[in-house]
Amino acid sequence: MTNNSFNRRDFSVRLATLISGAGLAGLALPSPIHSQTGSLATGPEVSHSSEAIHQEVTFNVPRKRVYEALTETAQFDKVVKLSMAVASGMKLGTKPTQISLEVGGAFSLFGGYISGRHLDLVPGERIVQAWRAGSWPAGDYSIASFKLSDLGADTKLIFDHMGFPNGEAAHLLEGWNGNYWEPLKKVLA
């Protein structure tokens, strides 16, 4: 086995390690169901106060093109260059855009300000990332999920973002629109 590939067990162990150290411990998750009685085990319950973002965006291109623009370094670098962050002159850092094409692989975007790892990649269908902003406390990660489906000849992207620090939703929503969706539409035009 190479350093860049691993089996499902390795992935599960790494994912559990990542999530346990990812600052997601504050999220209340559903209690597990007791395997013998079928009743809910005691413990944390679902939180209705955690912030989350849900967006649905349509792109006038096939799913394959949207997926590639989100996962290929050279294509996403074009998105970065057209982003609101770059247009505003925001200080981003000096790291080049880098995106691994493997599950478990890292990505670094916007000069290194945005970074994380791919938790799941299904070409043309789904991207799930452990995602963080450079201003967050060390070790805090959120989960960003991009699901692609056909909408006639177009692509519908269903985006969900959760597990980010409370109070960040409005800022992140503005960032997703101005730094991802709007420039992505220009790159794909």
C-alpha positions as a Python dict, from the first residue, in 0.01 Angstrom:
ca = {
    (1, 'M'): (0, 0, 0),
    (2, 'T'): (134, 344, -91),
    (3, 'N'): (123, 650, 131),
    (4, 'N'): (-147, 802, -92),
    (5, 'S'): (-391, 512, -78),
    (6, 'F'): (-555, 322, 200),
    (7, 'N'): (-837, 77, 251),
    (8, 'R'): (-1182, 142, 401),
    (9, 'R'): (-1073, 52, 752),
    (10, 'D'): (-782, 297, 731),
    (11, 'F'): (-1020, 561, 598),
    (12, 'S'): (-1271, 498, 879),
    (13, 'V'): (-999, 521, 1142),
    (14, 'R'): (-863, 840, 989),
    (15, 'L'): (-1211, 990, 956),
    (16, 'A'): (-1292, 912, 1319),
    (17, 'T'): (-961, 1064, 1425),
    (18, 'L'): (-1020, 1371, 1211),
    (19, 'I'): (-1372, 1429, 1337),
    (20, 'S'): (-1279, 1367, 1700),
    (21, 'G'): (-1006, 1630, 1674),
    (22, 'A'): (-1188, 1855, 1433),
    (23, 'G'): (-1370, 2079, 1675),
    (24, 'L'): (-1695, 1900, 1602),
    (25, 'A'): (-1723, 1768, 1955),
    (26, 'G'): (-1959, 2056, 2038),
    (27, 'L'): (-2211, 1930, 1786),
    (28, 'A'): (-2479, 1726, 1950),
    (29, 'L'): (-2539, 1414, 1745),
    (30, 'P'): (-2828, 1172, 1767),
    (31, 'S'): (-2790, 911, 2035),
    (32, 'P'): (-2705, 564, 1908),
    (33, 'I'): (-2979, 306, 1915),
    (34, 'H'): (-2918, 29, 2167),
    (35, 'S'): (-2854, -287, 1963),
    (36, 'Q'): (-3052, -523, 2187),
    (37, 'T'): (-3354, -321, 2299),
    (38, 'G'): (-3397, -96, 1998),
    (39, 'S'): (-3439, 203, 2227),
    (40, 'L'): (-3226, 513, 2223),
    (41, 'A'): (-2918, 501, 2438),
    (42, 'T'): (-2874, 781, 2688),
    (43, 'G'): (-2645, 1064, 2584),
    (44, 'P'): (-2649, 1375, 2369),
    (45, 'E'): (-2951, 1462, 2161),
    (46, 'V'): (-2990, 1642, 1831),
    (47, 'S'): (-2911, 2009, 1860),
    (48, 'H'): (-3149, 2254, 1700),
    (49, 'S'): (-2933, 2555, 1781),
    (50, 'S'): (-2620, 2480, 1577),
    (51, 'E'): (-2576, 2693, 1268),
    (52, 'A'): (-2568, 2531, 926),
    (53, 'I'): (-2578, 2645, 565),
    (54, 'H'): (-2787, 2484, 290),
    (55, 'Q'): (-2771, 2619, -64),
    (56, 'E'): (-2886, 2498, -403),
    (57, 'V'): (-2707, 2644, -704),
    (58, 'T'): (-2761, 2573, -1074),
    (59, 'F'): (-2478, 2571, -1328),
    (60, 'N'): (-2543, 2565, -1702),
    (61, 'V'): (-2297, 2283, -1768),
    (62, 'P'): (-2285, 1905, -1711),
    (63, 'R'): (-2201, 1764, -1365),
    (64, 'K'): (-1860, 1644, -1483),
    (65, 'R'): (-1748, 2001, -1553),
    (66, 'V'): (-1866, 2131, -1215),
    (67, 'Y'): (-1697, 1842, -1033),
    (68, 'E'): (-1370, 1899, -1220),
    (69, 'A'): (-1376, 2274, -1150),
    (70, 'L'): (-1413, 2203, -778),
    (71, 'T'): (-1148, 1930, -761),
    (72, 'E'): (-876, 2012, -1015),
    (73, 'T'): (-608, 2253, -899),
    (74, 'A'): (-568, 2452, -1222),
    (75, 'Q'): (-942, 2497, -1269),
    (76, 'F'): (-1012, 2597, -910),
    (77, 'D'): (-722, 2841, -919),
    (78, 'K'): (-919, 3028, -1188),
    (79, 'V'): (-1212, 3044, -944),
    (80, 'V'): (-982, 3187, -676),
    (81, 'K'): (-853, 3456, -914),
    (82, 'L'): (-1212, 3568, -991),
    (83, 'S'): (-1324, 3554, -627),
    (84, 'M'): (-1458, 3833, -412),
    (85, 'A'): (-1162, 3782, -176),
    (86, 'V'): (-904, 3851, -447),
    (87, 'A'): (-1109, 4138, -598),
    (88, 'S'): (-1130, 4306, -257),
    (89, 'G'): (-754, 4283, -204),
    (90, 'M'): (-794, 4062, 103),
    (91, 'K'): (-464, 3931, 240),
    (92, 'L'): (-487, 3558, 175),
    (93, 'G'): (-144, 3409, 220),
    (94, 'T'): (114, 3287, -26),
    (95, 'K'): (45, 2916, -69),
    (96, 'P'): (-54, 2812, -421),
    (97, 'T'): (-389, 2644, -483),
    (98, 'Q'): (-344, 2270, -433),
    (99, 'I'): (-611, 2002, -448),
    (100, 'S'): (-551, 1630, -408),
    (101, 'L'): (-769, 1405, -621),
    (102, 'E'): (-776, 1127, -360),
    (103, 'V'): (-1000, 1051, -63),
    (104, 'G'): (-800, 1152, 244),
    (105, 'G'): (-596, 1395, 34),
    (106, 'A'): (-547, 1755, 136),
    (107, 'F'): (-650, 2079, -29),
    (108, 'S'): (-525, 2434, 22),
    (109, 'L'): (-717, 2724, -133),
    (110, 'F'): (-712, 3103, -127),
    (111, 'G'): (-343, 3130, -43),
    (112, 'G'): (-375, 2864, 226),
    (113, 'Y'): (-651, 3050, 413),
    (114, 'I'): (-892, 2762, 337),
    (115, 'S'): (-766, 2408, 389),
    (116, 'G'): (-879, 2059, 471),
    (117, 'R'): (-910, 1702, 347),
    (118, 'H'): (-1143, 1510, 120),
    (119, 'L'): (-1360, 1271, 320),
    (120, 'D'): (-1546, 1137, 16),
    (121, 'L'): (-1507, 1184, -359),
    (122, 'V'): (-1745, 1032, -614),
    (123, 'P'): (-1655, 1179, -955),
    (124, 'G'): (-1940, 1379, -1102),
    (125, 'E'): (-2163, 1314, -800),
    (126, 'R'): (-2030, 1411, -459),
    (127, 'I'): (-1751, 1584, -269),
    (128, 'V'): (-1740, 1581, 112),
    (129, 'Q'): (-1465, 1773, 287),
    (130, 'A'): (-1331, 1842, 633),
    (131, 'W'): (-1302, 2217, 572),
    (132, 'R'): (-1156, 2502, 776),
    (133, 'A'): (-1078, 2872, 758),
    (134, 'G'): (-741, 3000, 874),
    (135, 'S'): (-902, 3231, 1131),
    (136, 'W'): (-1058, 2939, 1324),
    (137, 'P'): (-894, 2789, 1632),
    (138, 'A'): (-628, 2530, 1546),
    (139, 'G'): (-780, 2188, 1489),
    (140, 'D'): (-1136, 2313, 1427),
    (141, 'Y'): (-1288, 2170, 1107),
    (142, 'S'): (-1635, 2178, 960),
    (143, 'I'): (-1799, 1946, 709),
    (144, 'A'): (-1874, 2079, 360),
    (145, 'S'): (-2080, 1858, 129),
    (146, 'F'): (-2130, 1920, -245),
    (147, 'K'): (-2386, 1693, -416),
    (148, 'L'): (-2429, 1717, -793),
    (149, 'S'): (-2734, 1607, -990),
    (150, 'D'): (-2866, 1652, -1341),
    (151, 'L'): (-3123, 1923, -1399),
    (152, 'G'): (-3191, 1868, -1767),
    (153, 'A'): (-2869, 1971, -1943),
    (154, 'D'): (-2768, 2175, -1637),
    (155, 'T'): (-2627, 2075, -1298),
    (156, 'K'): (-2790, 2130, -962),
    (157, 'L'): (-2539, 2157, -679),
    (158, 'I'): (-2682, 2093, -334),
    (159, 'F'): (-2443, 2231, -77),
    (160, 'D'): (-2451, 2174, 299),
    (161, 'H'): (-2202, 2317, 547),
    (162, 'M'): (-2214, 2233, 918),
    (163, 'G'): (-1994, 2215, 1223),
    (164, 'F'): (-1840, 2559, 1184),
    (165, 'P'): (-1798, 2793, 1482),
    (166, 'N'): (-2122, 2958, 1598),
    (167, 'G'): (-2158, 3313, 1474),
    (168, 'E'): (-1985, 3239, 1141),
    (169, 'A'): (-2290, 3153, 926),
    (170, 'A'): (-2352, 3497, 771),
    (171, 'H'): (-1984, 3548, 690),
    (172, 'L'): (-1949, 3198, 545),
    (173, 'L'): (-2267, 3234, 339),
    (174, 'E'): (-2131, 3553, 185),
    (175, 'G'): (-1803, 3374, 120),
    (176, 'W'): (-1961, 3074, -49),
    (177, 'N'): (-2154, 3304, -281),
    (178, 'G'): (-1873, 3549, -361),
    (179, 'N'): (-1576, 3314, -352),
    (180, 'Y'): (-1722, 2992, -490),
    (181, 'W'): (-2056, 3009, -676),
    (182, 'E'): (-2028, 3344, -858),
    (183, 'P'): (-1669, 3297, -983),
    (184, 'L'): (-1739, 2928, -1059),
    (185, 'K'): (-2024, 3032, -1288),
    (186, 'K'): (-1782, 3265, -1471),
    (187, 'V'): (-1516, 2996, -1507),
    (188, 'L'): (-1774, 2749, -1642),
    (189, 'A'): (-1934, 2998, -1886),
}
